[in-house]
Amino acid sequence: MVANDSQIGSAQMSRPRPAPEAGERGLSLLSLLGDPNTALAFMFAAGGVQGLLYMGIPHWNVARPLIVLAVSVVACGLAPLVWLSRRRLRSRSRHLLLGIGTAATSLAVFGGGANPASMSTAYFYFWVVLYAAAYLGSVASVVHLAGVGLLYAAALAMDPTPEFPAQWMLAMSALAVTTLIVGTFASRVRQGSDALNFQALHDSLTGLANRALFLNRVECALRADGALSRAEGEAERVAVLFLDIDDFKTVNDSLGHPTGDRLLTAFAGRLGRLTRAVDTLARLGGDEFAVLLESGPMPQTAEDTALRIAEMLETPFELGDTEVSVSVSIGISFARRSQGSCEGLLREADLAMYLAKQNGKGRFETIRPGMQEDALKRLALITDLRQALHDSEFEVFYQPIVGVRDSMPAGAEALVRWHHPRRGLVAPAEFVSAAESTGLIVAIGDWVLNEACRQAQSWRQARTTNDAFYVSVNLSPRQLAEANVVEYVARALRRSGLPPSALVLEMTETCFMPDFDAGLARLTALKGLGVRLAVDDFGTGYSSLNRLQTLPIDIVKIDKSFIDQIGRSRQDQALVQSVIDVTRALGMISIAEGVEQLDQYNVLGELECDAIQGYLFAKPRPGPDTERTLLRLAAHRAPSDPDEHEPDAAKDPGSSPDGQMAAASPARRDGRP
């Protein structure tokens, strides 16, 4: 509040503040007395002032007025000292001061003598036991009550009268009942307060520290580490591990949230057994956890902890009748490499964790220079992608697919491009990963599918292509995982009027890996629409040749990496030959990707590949340019100028660095021009 007030303008500072209402003053006083040290100072001040007033009443007969006056003056003098040192007083100091108060009250009782004044002075004992019961706990209040009883008896024994035993018994009975009632109430209040504090600083599901407590521990560790570093050098002693359970949403969606909660609890229990007593373990929210390491050489200690966590997860979790195996992605940041703030340290660990997920999950990554700048660039890219969808900044380019036997156009692959308002034309390699991770790829892919179907039908109606011509559209793993992907495809066909046989859906081998059975079911449903399916970049993923027979695939596209060396490497040529032979035996079509050289085209013809796609015939171009290319290929004519329709590779975002454009289309394999 002080910091905020200091920034207020002078006009606001000169404005008088309204007087607090009576209720507000009462609440402020109660809040003030909620501090035990402040209450102790108030008790000494009130006791001293009342003692002085007591001495000023003329009808009291005090046997030893100087003692009572001295006790009152001492109490008044102690009050400001206690107030000034209230921020440094600890529990032991409070017990000592309360003992001094008990002794002072006993001296005042002795000063009253064998008169009613001693009984009146004894009422100050109530303050002692009330304070002990309210602020010091049950055991402490009993100890102070016993001390009061002994000192009170000693004070009365110095001036014995027949009435004093009854006076002592009456006073102690009242003090005991007061201690019991106030102590019980205060104990329940403390228990409720402790429970609220625990709930405010701990996760309700796992009992681990929450984000607020974890950041507090990190801040304390950074302060301690800074002091040690100044004294002993720049060694790193503090590290934060940011953990995220991989694919936890799949557990929740398939097994239900109660099972997910049991998994989180079991995971927290294993982490608790794995970490050291000096470490702080927290659940930050959802499936995110964090570990604070405050000792040991870094980065070795942090990396060893990450490895032990990975080893711990090799054993599946037994959740009732269900066995669940999970992995975690871990990001590690270190105090010396951070900006010195707890939020900065946690943010850097979060960034490193995100990099671990990008690199395949189930691993750890440490913070590195430039990672935060990369994250900011990625955030800007995602923001621009969302705006691009809204502003229709995407365009579909097409690359023809040509038959090997006759060099006639058999189809065209639809490839998305982004017309960025500042960066110009952006290739998919620069934004597809971000679109996939955020789910924007679903909206982008749906738009590309509809646009490609519309364009293909337009070519058919204009007789640019024949009825056997098809358009090929890529499906990302995220799109194939969508439950309504079949509905999206059917809707695109209905809107465009394109026959299902004229649409080919391409997907990479990795699309089937997360859940092969679910992927196979969706492929079968897509196949039921009448469309054809193709495996893209075959040979770079996890599929084997014998798995092709289990998939409803019509076309196999051989990856460019095998085609590059096909004329020079017997091993690559033999591998391509085996793929072509298997696809032919299974009744599939083989397409070679990335064909850029005439000798590659000739070898593929000898291997009896069905079709090719590459810069040898055409680069990806917008729809109108592709239409001219298709007409040229259908007429078996080479362009009069190689750059008339096909731009330089350096200008095209879909080009490869070593791609070469043939000056003319190769002759037909049947010998005709």
C-alpha positions as CSV (number, residue, x, y, z in Angstrom):
1,M,0.0,0.0,0.0
2,V,2.8,2.4,0.8
3,A,4.5,1.8,-2.6
4,N,1.2,2.4,-4.4
5,D,0.5,5.6,-2.4
6,S,3.9,7.0,-3.2
7,Q,3.1,7.0,-6.9
8,I,-0.1,9.0,-6.5
9,G,-0.2,12.5,-7.9
10,S,0.2,15.5,-5.6
11,A,-3.4,16.4,-6.1
12,Q,-4.5,13.1,-4.7
13,M,-2.0,13.2,-1.9
14,S,-3.3,16.6,-0.7
15,R,-6.9,15.4,-0.6
16,P,-7.9,14.6,3.1
17,R,-8.9,11.0,3.7
18,P,-12.3,10.4,5.2
19,A,-12.5,9.5,8.8
20,P,-13.0,5.8,9.4
21,E,-16.4,4.7,10.7
22,A,-16.8,3.4,14.2
23,G,-17.1,-0.2,13.0
24,E,-13.9,0.2,10.9
25,R,-12.0,1.5,14.0
26,G,-13.1,-1.5,16.0
27,L,-12.0,-3.9,13.3
28,S,-8.6,-2.1,13.1
29,L,-8.1,-2.4,16.9
30,L,-9.0,-6.1,16.8
31,S,-6.6,-6.6,13.9
32,L,-3.9,-4.8,15.8
33,L,-4.4,-6.9,18.9
34,G,-4.3,-10.0,16.8
35,D,-0.5,-9.7,17.0
36,P,0.6,-11.3,20.3
37,N,3.5,-8.8,20.7
38,T,1.3,-5.8,20.2
39,A,-1.2,-7.3,22.7
40,L,1.6,-7.7,25.2
41,A,2.7,-4.1,24.9
42,F,-0.9,-3.0,25.3
43,M,-1.3,-5.2,28.4
44,F,1.7,-3.6,30.1
45,A,0.6,-0.1,29.2
46,A,-3.0,-0.7,30.4
47,G,-1.8,-2.3,33.6
48,G,0.7,0.5,34.4
49,V,-1.9,3.2,33.8
50,Q,-4.5,1.5,35.9
51,G,-2.0,1.0,38.7
52,L,-1.3,4.8,38.7
53,L,-5.1,5.5,38.7
54,Y,-5.5,3.0,41.4
55,M,-3.0,4.9,43.6
56,G,-4.8,8.1,42.9
57,I,-8.1,7.0,44.4
58,P,-8.2,8.3,47.9
59,H,-10.4,5.8,49.6
60,W,-8.1,2.8,49.0
61,N,-6.0,1.9,52.0
62,V,-2.7,0.6,50.5
63,A,-0.2,-0.8,52.9
64,R,2.9,-0.2,50.8
65,P,2.1,2.5,48.2
66,L,5.7,2.9,47.0
67,I,5.8,-0.7,45.8
68,V,2.5,-0.4,43.9
69,L,3.7,2.9,42.4
70,A,7.0,1.4,41.4
71,V,5.4,-1.6,39.8
72,S,3.0,0.8,37.9
73,V,5.9,2.9,36.6
74,V,7.9,-0.1,35.5
75,A,4.9,-1.5,33.6
76,C,4.4,1.9,31.9
77,G,8.1,1.9,31.0
78,L,8.1,-1.6,29.6
79,A,5.2,-1.0,27.3
80,P,7.0,1.2,24.8
81,L,10.0,-1.1,24.8
82,V,7.8,-4.1,24.0
83,W,6.1,-2.1,21.3
84,L,9.3,-0.9,19.6
85,S,10.8,-4.5,19.7
86,R,7.5,-6.2,18.7
87,R,8.9,-7.3,15.3
88,R,11.8,-9.1,16.9
89,L,10.1,-10.8,19.8
90,R,9.9,-14.5,19.7
91,S,7.9,-17.1,21.7
92,R,10.6,-17.4,24.4
93,S,10.7,-13.6,24.9
94,R,6.9,-13.5,25.2
95,H,7.0,-16.2,27.9
96,L,9.7,-14.2,29.8
97,L,7.7,-10.9,29.6
98,L,4.6,-12.7,30.8
99,G,6.5,-14.1,33.8
100,I,7.7,-10.5,34.5
101,G,4.0,-9.4,34.4
102,T,3.1,-12.2,36.9
103,A,5.9,-11.2,39.2
104,A,4.9,-7.5,39.0
105,T,1.3,-8.3,39.8
106,S,2.5,-10.4,42.8
107,L,4.5,-7.4,44.1
108,A,1.4,-5.2,43.7
109,V,-0.6,-7.7,45.7
110,F,2.1,-7.7,48.4
111,G,2.1,-3.8,48.3
112,G,-1.7,-3.8,48.9
113,G,-1.1,-5.6,52.2
114,A,-3.8,-7.2,54.3
115,N,-6.5,-5.0,52.9
116,P,-9.2,-5.3,50.2
117,A,-6.7,-3.5,47.9
118,S,-4.7,-6.8,47.6
119,M,-7.9,-8.6,46.3
120,S,-8.4,-5.8,43.7
121,T,-4.8,-5.9,42.6
122,A,-5.1,-9.7,42.1
123,Y,-7.5,-9.0,39.2
124,F,-4.4,-8.3,37.0
125,Y,-3.7,-12.1,37.2
126,F,-6.7,-12.5,34.9
127,W,-4.8,-10.6,32.2
128,V,-1.9,-12.9,32.5
129,V,-3.9,-16.1,32.2
130,L,-6.1,-14.7,29.4
131,Y,-3.0,-13.7,27.4
132,A,-1.4,-17.2,27.9
133,A,-4.6,-19.0,27.0
134,A,-5.3,-16.8,23.9
135,Y,-1.8,-16.6,22.4
136,L,0.5,-19.2,23.9
137,G,-1.4,-22.5,23.7
138,S,-2.9,-25.0,26.2
139,V,0.3,-26.2,27.8
140,A,1.8,-22.8,28.2
141,S,-1.4,-21.4,29.7
142,V,-1.4,-24.2,32.3
143,V,2.2,-23.5,33.2
144,H,1.5,-19.8,33.6
145,L,-1.6,-20.5,35.7
146,A,0.5,-22.6,38.0
147,G,3.1,-19.8,38.2
148,V,0.3,-17.4,39.1
149,G,-1.0,-19.7,41.8
150,L,2.5,-20.0,43.4
151,L,3.3,-16.3,43.3
152,Y,-0.1,-15.3,44.4
153,A,0.1,-17.6,47.4
154,A,3.6,-16.3,48.3
155,A,2.4,-12.7,48.1
156,L,-0.6,-13.5,50.4
157,A,1.6,-15.5,52.8
158,M,3.7,-12.4,53.5
159,D,0.7,-10.8,55.2
160,P,-1.3,-13.8,56.5
161,T,-5.0,-13.2,57.5
162,P,-7.7,-15.8,58.0
163,E,-9.5,-14.5,54.9
164,F,-6.6,-15.1,52.5
165,P,-6.9,-18.8,51.9
166,A,-10.5,-18.4,50.9
167,Q,-9.5,-15.4,48.8
168,W,-6.8,-17.4,47.0
169,M,-9.1,-20.4,46.4
170,L,-11.8,-18.1,45.0
171,A,-9.4,-16.3,42.7
172,M,-7.7,-19.4,41.5
173,S,-11.0,-21.1,40.7
174,A,-12.0,-18.2,38.6
175,L,-8.6,-18.1,36.9
176,A,-8.8,-21.8,36.1
177,V,-12.2,-21.6,34.6
178,T,-11.2,-18.6,32.6
179,T,-8.1,-20.4,31.3
180,L,-10.2,-23.5,30.4
181,I,-12.9,-21.5,28.5
182,V,-10.6,-19.1,26.7
183,G,-7.9,-21.8,26.1
184,T,-10.5,-24.1,24.5
185,F,-11.9,-21.4,22.3
186,A,-8.5,-20.1,21.3
187,S,-7.3,-23.7,20.5
188,R,-10.2,-24.2,18.1
189,V,-9.5,-20.8,16.5
190,R,-5.9,-21.8,16.1
191,Q,-6.8,-25.1,14.6
192,G,-9.2,-23.4,12.1
193,S,-6.6,-20.9,11.3
194,D,-3.9,-23.6,10.8
195,A,-6.3,-25.5,8.5
196,L,-7.0,-22.4,6.5
197,N,-3.3,-21.6,6.2
198,F,-2.6,-25.2,5.1
199,Q,-5.4,-25.0,2.5
200,A,-4.1,-21.6,1.3
201,L,-0.5,-22.9,0.9
202,H,-1.1,-26.6,-0.1
203,D,-2.8,-28.5,-2.9
204,S,-6.0,-30.1,-1.7
205,L,-5.6,-33.3,-3.7
206,T,-2.0,-34.3,-3.1
207,G,-1.2,-32.3,0.1
208,L,1.9,-30.9,-1.6
209,A,2.9,-27.3,-1.5
210,N,1.0,-25.1,-4.0
211,R,2.3,-22.4,-6.3
212,A,2.2,-19.6,-3.7
213,L,4.2,-21.6,-1.1
214,F,6.6,-22.9,-3.7
215,L,7.4,-19.4,-5.0
216,N,7.9,-18.3,-1.4
217,R,10.4,-21.2,-0.8
218,V,12.2,-20.3,-4.1
219,E,12.5,-16.7,-3.0
220,C,14.0,-17.7,0.3
221,A,16.4,-20.1,-1.4
222,L,17.5,-17.4,-3.9
223,R,18.2,-15.0,-1.0
224,A,20.2,-17.6,0.8
225,D,22.0,-18.6,-2.4
226,G,22.9,-15.0,-3.1
227,A,24.5,-14.6,0.3
228,L,26.5,-17.8,-0.1
229,S,27.6,-16.9,-3.6
230,R,29.0,-13.6,-2.5
231,A,30.9,-15.4,0.2
232,E,32.1,-18.5,-1.7
233,G,31.9,-17.7,-5.4
234,E,29.5,-18.3,-8.3
235,A,28.7,-22.0,-7.8
236,E,25.1,-22.8,-8.6
237,R,23.2,-24.3,-5.7
238,V,19.6,-23.7,-6.5
239,A,17.7,-25.4,-9.3
240,V,14.0,-25.7,-10.2
241,L,12.6,-28.8,-12.0
242,F,9.3,-28.2,-13.8
243,L,7.5,-31.5,-14.5
244,D,4.5,-32.1,-16.8
245,I,2.9,-35.5,-17.2
246,D,2.8,-36.4,-20.9
247,D,-0.6,-37.0,-22.4
248,F,-2.4,-36.8,-19.1
249,K,-5.5,-35.6,-20.9
250,T,-5.7,-39.0,-22.5
251,V,-5.9,-40.7,-19.1
252,N,-8.7,-38.3,-18.0
253,D,-10.7,-38.8,-21.2
254,S,-10.3,-42.5,-21.4
255,L,-10.4,-43.6,-17.7
256,G,-12.3,-40.7,-16.2
257,H,-11.3,-37.8,-13.8
258,P,-11.4,-39.9,-10.6
259,T,-8.8,-42.2,-12.1
260,G,-6.8,-39.2,-13.2
261,D,-6.9,-37.8,-9.6
262,R,-5.7,-41.2,-8.2
263,L,-2.9,-41.1,-10.7
264,L,-1.9,-37.6,-9.6
265,T,-1.9,-38.7,-6.0
266,A,0.1,-41.8,-6.7
267,F,2.6,-39.7,-8.8
268,A,3.0,-37.2,-5.9
269,G,3.6,-40.0,-3.5
270,R,6.4,-41.5,-5.6
271,L,8.0,-38.0,-6.0
272,G,7.9,-37.5,-2.3
273,R,9.7,-40.8,-1.7
274,L,12.3,-39.9,-4.4
275,T,13.2,-36.4,-3.3
276,R,15.3,-35.4,-0.3
277,A,14.0,-33.9,3.0
278,V,15.7,-30.5,2.1
279,D,13.9,-30.4,-1.3
280,T,10.5,-28.7,-1.8
281,L,7.9,-30.6,-3.9
282,A,4.8,-28.8,-5.2
283,R,1.9,-29.3,-7.5
284,L,1.4,-26.1,-9.5
285,G,-1.9,-27.1,-11.0
286,G,-3.4,-29.8,-13.3
287,D,-0.7,-32.2,-14.2
288,E,2.2,-29.8,-13.5
289,F,4.6,-30.3,-10.6
290,A,7.8,-28.6,-9.5
291,V,10.8,-29.5,-7.4
292,L,13.1,-27.0,-5.7
293,L,16.7,-28.3,-5.1
294,E,18.7,-26.2,-2.6
295,S,21.8,-28.2,-2.2
296,G,24.3,-30.2,-4.2
297,P,26.5,-29.3,-7.2
298,M,24.6,-28.1,-10.1
299,P,23.7,-29.1,-12.8
300,Q,24.7,-32.7,-11.8
301,T,22.3,-32.9,-8.9
302,A,19.3,-31.6,-11.0
303,E,20.1,-33.9,-13.9
304,D,20.5,-36.9,-11.6
305,T,17.1,-36.1,-10.0
306,A,15.5,-35.9,-13.5
307,L,17.0,-39.2,-14.4
308,R,15.8,-40.9,-11.2
309,I,12.3,-39.5,-11.8
310,A,12.3,-41.1,-15.3
311,E,13.5,-44.4,-13.9
312,M,10.8,-44.2,-11.2
313,L,8.1,-44.0,-13.9
314,E,9.3,-47.2,-15.6
315,T,7.1,-49.0,-13.1
316,P,3.4,-48.7,-14.1
317,F,0.9,-47.3,-11.6
318,E,-1.7,-49.7,-10.2
319,L,-5.0,-47.8,-10.0
320,G,-7.5,-50.3,-8.8
321,D,-8.1,-52.7,-11.7
322,T,-6.2,-50.5,-14.2
323,E,-2.5,-50.3,-14.9
324,V,-1.3,-47.0,-16.2
325,S,2.1,-46.1,-17.5
326,V,3.1,-42.4,-17.9
327,S,6.2,-40.4,-18.7
328,V,7.1,-36.8,-17.8
329,S,8.7,-33.9,-19.6
330,I,11.1,-32.0,-17.3
331,G,12.5,-28.5,-17.7
332,I,15.5,-27.4,-15.5
333,S,16.6,-23.9,-14.7
334,F,19.4,-22.7,-12.4
335,A,19.6,-19.7,-10.1
336,R,22.7,-18.2,-11.6
337,R,21.3,-18.4,-15.1
338,S,18.0,-16.8,-14.2
339,Q,17.3,-13.2,-13.6
340,G,17.4,-13.7,-9.9
341,S,13.6,-13.7,-9.3
342,C,11.5,-16.7,-8.3
343,E,9.0,-16.1,-11.1
344,G,11.9,-15.9,-13.6
345,L,13.4,-19.1,-12.4
346,L,10.0,-20.9,-12.7
347,R,9.3,-19.4,-16.1
348,E,12.6,-20.6,-17.5
349,A,12.0,-24.1,-16.1
350,D,8.6,-24.0,-17.8
351,L,10.2,-23.0,-21.1
352,A,12.8,-25.8,-20.9
353,M,9.9,-28.2,-20.2
354,Y,8.1,-27.1,-23.3
355,L,11.3,-27.7,-25.3
356,A,11.4,-31.3,-23.8
357,K,7.9,-31.8,-25.1
358,Q,8.8,-30.5,-28.5
359,N,11.8,-32.9,-28.7
360,G,9.7,-36.0,-28.1
361,K,8.4,-36.0,-24.5
362,G,9.6,-38.3,-21.7
363,R,12.9,-36.4,-21.4
364,F,14.5,-33.4,-19.7
365,E,16.0,-30.2,-21.0
366,T,18.0,-27.5,-19.3
367,I,17.5,-23.8,-19.9
368,R,19.8,-22.4,-22.6
369,P,20.6,-18.9,-23.8
370,G,18.1,-17.6,-26.2
371,M,15.3,-19.9,-25.2
372,Q,13.1,-17.1,-23.8
373,E,13.5,-15.1,-27.0
374,D,12.5,-18.2,-29.0
375,A,9.4,-18.5,-26.8
376,L,8.5,-14.9,-27.4
377,K,8.9,-15.4,-31.2
378,R,6.7,-18.5,-31.0
379,L,4.1,-16.6,-29.1
380,A,4.1,-13.9,-31.7
381,L,3.9,-16.5,-34.4
382,I,0.8,-18.1,-32.8
383,T,-0.8,-14.7,-32.4
384,D,-0.2,-14.0,-36.1
385,L,-1.6,-17.4,-37.1
386,R,-4.8,-16.7,-35.3
387,Q,-5.0,-13.3,-37.0
388,A,-4.2,-15.0,-40.4
389,L,-7.2,-17.3,-40.0
390,H,-9.4,-14.3,-39.3
391,D,-8.0,-12.2,-42.2
392,S,-7.8,-15.1,-44.8
393,E,-4.1,-14.7,-45.3
394,F,-3.6,-18.4,-46.4
395,E,-3.4,-19.6,-50.0
396,V,-3.3,-23.1,-51.5
397,F,-0.5,-23.9,-53.9
398,Y,-0.6,-27.0,-56.1
399,Q,2.2,-29.3,-57.3
400,P,1.4,-31.7,-60.2
401,I,1.8,-35.4,-59.9
402,V,2.9,-36.9,-63.2
403,G,2.6,-40.5,-64.5
404,V,6.0,-42.1,-65.2
405,R,4.9,-44.0,-68.3
406,D,3.2,-41.2,-70.2
407,S,4.3,-38.0,-68.4
408,M,0.6,-37.0,-68.1
409,P,-0.7,-35.2,-65.1
410,A,-2.4,-37.7,-62.8
411,G,-3.1,-35.4,-59.9
412,A,-1.9,-32.5,-57.8
413,E,-1.0,-32.1,-54.2
414,A,-2.5,-29.1,-52.3
415,L,0.1,-27.3,-50.2
416,V,-0.8,-24.3,-47.9
417,R,1.2,-21.1,-48.0
418,W,0.8,-18.0,-45.7
419,H,0.9,-14.5,-47.0
420,H,2.3,-12.8,-43.9
421,P,1.7,-9.0,-44.0
422,R,5.3,-8.3,-42.9
423,R,7.3,-11.4,-43.8
424,G,5.8,-12.1,-47.2
425,L,5.2,-15.7,-48.3
426,V,5.8,-18.2,-45.5
427,A,6.3,-22.0,-46.1
428,P,4.5,-24.6,-43.9
429,A,7.8,-25.7,-42.3
430,E,7.8,-22.4,-40.4
431,F,4.4,-22.5,-38.9
432,V,2.9,-26.0,-39.1
433,S,4.5,-27.1,-35.8
434,A,3.0,-24.2,-33.9
435,A,-0.3,-24.7,-35.6
436,E,-0.3,-28.4,-34.6
437,S,0.6,-27.8,-31.0
438,T,-2.1,-25.1,-30.5
439,G,-4.8,-27.0,-32.5
440,L,-5.0,-24.2,-35.1
441,I,-4.0,-26.9,-37.7
442,V,-7.6,-28.2,-37.5
443,A,-9.1,-25.0,-38.7
444,I,-6.3,-24.4,-41.3
445,G,-6.6,-28.0,-42.5
446,D,-10.3,-27.8,-42.9
447,W,-10.0,-24.6,-44.9
448,V,-7.3,-26.1,-47.2
449,L,-9.5,-29.2,-47.7
450,N,-12.5,-27.1,-48.8
451,E,-10.4,-24.9,-51.0
452,A,-8.6,-27.8,-52.7
453,C,-11.9,-29.6,-53.4
454,R,-13.4,-26.5,-54.8
455,Q,-10.4,-25.9,-57.1
456,A,-10.3,-29.5,-58.3
457,Q,-14.0,-29.4,-59.2
458,S,-13.4,-26.1,-61.0
459,W,-10.7,-27.7,-63.1
460,R,-12.9,-30.7,-63.9
461,Q,-15.8,-28.5,-65.0
462,A,-13.5,-26.4,-67.2
463,R,-12.1,-29.6,-68.7
464,T,-8.6,-28.6,-67.6
465,T,-8.3,-32.1,-66.2
466,N,-9.9,-35.4,-67.0
467,D,-12.1,-37.5,-64.8
468,A,-9.2,-39.6,-63.5
469,F,-7.4,-36.5,-62.1
470,Y,-7.3,-36.2,-58.3
471,V,-6.3,-33.6,-55.7
472,S,-4.2,-34.8,-52.8
473,V,-4.7,-33.1,-49.4
474,N,-2.6,-33.6,-46.3
475,L,-4.1,-34.6,-42.9
476,S,-2.1,-33.8,-39.8
477,P,-2.0,-36.2,-36.8
478,R,-4.1,-33.6,-34.9
479,Q,-6.7,-33.6,-37.6
480,L,-6.9,-37.4,-37.8
481,A,-7.3,-37.5,-34.0
482,E,-10.5,-35.4,-34.3
483,A,-13.6,-37.4,-33.7
484,N,-15.5,-35.5,-36.5
485,V,-12.8,-35.7,-39.2
486,V,-15.0,-37.9,-41.4
487,E,-17.8,-35.3,-41.2
488,Y,-15.4,-32.6,-42.2
489,V,-14.3,-34.5,-45.3
490,A,-17.9,-35.4,-46.3
491,R,-19.0,-31.8,-45.9
492,A,-16.1,-30.5,-48.1
493,L,-17.1,-33.0,-50.8
494,R,-20.8,-32.0,-50.7
495,R,-20.0,-28.3,-50.9
496,S,-17.7,-28.6,-53.8
497,G,-19.5,-31.3,-55.7
498,L,-16.2,-33.2,-56.2
499,P,-16.6,-36.9,-56.6
500,P,-15.0,-38.8,-53.6
501,S,-12.7,-40.8,-56.0
502,A,-11.1,-37.5,-57.0
503,L,-9.9,-36.8,-53.5
504,V,-6.8,-38.4,-51.9
505,L,-6.0,-37.8,-48.2
506,E,-2.3,-38.0,-47.3
507,M,-1.0,-38.7,-43.9
508,T,2.4,-39.6,-42.5
509,E,3.3,-42.8,-40.7
510,T,3.4,-41.0,-37.3
511,C,-0.4,-40.4,-37.6
512,F,-1.0,-44.0,-36.7
513,M,1.4,-44.3,-33.7
514,P,-0.4,-42.7,-30.7
515,D,-3.4,-45.0,-31.0
516,F,-3.2,-47.4,-33.9
517,D,-6.6,-49.0,-33.4
518,A,-8.4,-45.6,-33.2
519,G,-6.5,-44.4,-36.3
520,L,-7.4,-47.5,-38.2
521,A,-11.0,-47.1,-37.4
522,R,-11.0,-43.5,-38.7
523,L,-9.2,-44.5,-41.9
524,T,-11.8,-47.2,-42.5
525,A,-14.6,-44.6,-42.0
526,L,-12.9,-42.2,-44.4
527,K,-12.4,-45.0,-46.9
528,G,-16.2,-45.6,-46.6
529,L,-16.8,-42.2,-48.1
530,G,-15.1,-43.3,-51.3
531,V,-12.0,-41.2,-51.0
532,R,-8.5,-42.7,-51.5
533,L,-5.8,-42.7,-48.8
534,A,-2.1,-42.2,-49.1
535,V,0.9,-42.7,-46.8
536,D,3.2,-39.7,-47.2
537,D,7.0,-39.7,-46.6
538,F,7.0,-43.5,-46.4
539,G,10.3,-44.9,-45.0
540,T,11.0,-42.1,-42.5
541,G,8.6,-43.2,-39.7
542,Y,7.7,-46.4,-37.9
543,S,5.8,-48.4,-40.5
544,S,7.1,-51.5,-42.1
545,L,6.3,-53.0,-45.4
546,N,4.2,-55.8,-43.9
547,R,2.1,-53.3,-42.0
548,L,0.9,-51.8,-45.3
549,Q,-1.5,-54.8,-45.7
550,T,-3.3,-53.9,-42.5
551,L,-4.0,-50.4,-43.5
552,P,-6.7,-49.3,-46.0
553,I,-4.1,-47.5,-48.1
554,D,-4.3,-46.9,-51.9
555,I,-1.1,-44.9,-52.5
556,V,2.4,-45.0,-51.1
557,K,4.6,-41.9,-51.5
558,I,8.3,-42.7,-51.2
559,D,10.2,-40.1,-49.3
560,K,12.6,-37.7,-51.1
561,S,15.6,-38.9,-49.0
562,F,15.5,-42.2,-50.8
563,I,15.1,-40.7,-54.2
564,D,18.1,-38.3,-53.9
565,Q,20.6,-41.1,-54.2
566,I,18.7,-43.5,-56.3
567,G,21.0,-43.2,-59.3
568,R,24.2,-43.4,-57.2
569,S,23.4,-45.7,-54.2
570,R,22.5,-49.3,-54.9
571,Q,21.2,-49.7,-51.3
572,D,18.7,-46.8,-51.8
573,Q,17.8,-48.1,-55.2
574,A,17.2,-51.6,-53.8
575,L,15.0,-50.2,-51.0
576,V,12.9,-48.2,-53.5
577,Q,12.6,-51.3,-55.7
578,S,11.3,-53.3,-52.7
579,V,8.7,-50.6,-51.9
580,I,7.5,-50.5,-55.5
581,D,7.2,-54.3,-55.7
582,V,5.3,-54.6,-52.4
583,T,2.9,-51.8,-53.3
584,R,2.2,-53.3,-56.7
585,A,1.6,-56.7,-55.1
586,L,-0.9,-55.1,-52.7
587,G,-2.7,-53.3,-55.6
588,M,-1.4,-49.9,-54.5
589,I,0.1,-47.0,-56.5
590,S,3.6,-45.9,-55.9
591,I,4.6,-42.2,-56.2
592,A,8.2,-41.0,-55.8
593,E,8.6,-37.6,-54.1
594,G,11.2,-34.9,-54.7
595,V,12.3,-36.0,-58.3
596,E,14.5,-33.2,-59.6
597,Q,16.9,-34.9,-62.0
598,L,16.3,-36.6,-65.3
599,D,18.4,-39.6,-64.4
600,Q,16.2,-40.1,-61.3
601,Y,13.2,-40.1,-63.6
602,N,14.7,-42.7,-65.9
603,V,15.7,-45.0,-63.0
604,L,12.2,-44.8,-61.6
605,G,10.8,-45.7,-65.0
606,E,13.1,-48.8,-65.1
607,L,11.8,-49.7,-61.6
608,E,8.3,-49.3,-62.9
609,C,7.2,-46.6,-60.4
610,D,3.7,-45.4,-61.2
611,A,4.1,-41.6,-60.7
612,I,6.5,-38.9,-59.7
613,Q,6.2,-35.5,-58.0
614,G,9.0,-32.9,-58.0
615,Y,10.7,-29.9,-59.5
616,L,11.6,-31.9,-62.7
617,F,8.1,-31.1,-63.9
618,A,6.8,-28.3,-61.7
619,K,7.1,-26.5,-58.5
620,P,4.2,-25.7,-56.2
621,R,2.3,-22.7,-57.6
622,P,-1.1,-21.0,-57.0
623,G,-4.2,-22.3,-58.7
624,P,-4.1,-20.2,-61.9
625,D,-0.4,-20.9,-62.6
626,T,-0.9,-24.6,-61.8
627,E,-3.8,-24.7,-64.3
628,R,-1.5,-23.5,-67.1
629,T,1.1,-26.1,-66.0
630,L,-1.4,-28.9,-66.2
631,L,-2.5,-27.8,-69.7
632,R,1.1,-27.7,-70.8
633,L,1.8,-31.2,-69.4
634,A,-1.3,-32.6,-70.9
635,A,-0.2,-31.2,-74.3
636,H,3.3,-32.6,-73.8
637,R,4.9,-29.2,-74.2
638,A,7.9,-27.7,-72.5
639,P,7.7,-24.1,-71.4
640,S,9.4,-21.7,-73.9
641,D,11.2,-20.1,-70.9
642,P,12.0,-22.2,-67.9
643,D,11.2,-19.2,-65.6
644,E,8.0,-18.3,-67.4
645,H,5.8,-20.4,-65.1
646,E,8.2,-21.8,-62.5
647,P,10.0,-19.2,-60.3
648,D,13.6,-19.5,-59.1
649,A,14.0,-22.0,-56.2
650,A,15.2,-19.3,-53.8
651,K,12.0,-17.3,-54.3
652,D,9.7,-20.2,-53.7
653,P,9.0,-21.2,-50.1
654,G,8.4,-24.8,-51.0
655,S,11.7,-25.3,-52.8
656,S,14.7,-27.2,-51.6
657,P,18.2,-25.7,-51.5
658,D,19.6,-28.1,-54.1
659,G,16.5,-28.4,-56.3
660,Q,17.1,-27.8,-60.1
661,M,14.4,-27.1,-62.6
662,A,14.6,-29.0,-65.8
663,A,14.6,-26.7,-68.9
664,A,12.1,-29.0,-70.6
665,S,9.9,-31.9,-69.6
666,P,11.4,-35.3,-70.3
667,A,10.2,-37.2,-73.3
668,R,7.4,-39.7,-72.9
669,R,8.6,-43.2,-72.1
670,D,6.9,-44.6,-75.1
671,G,9.2,-42.6,-77.4
672,R,6.7,-40.0,-78.5
673,P,7.4,-36.3,-78.0
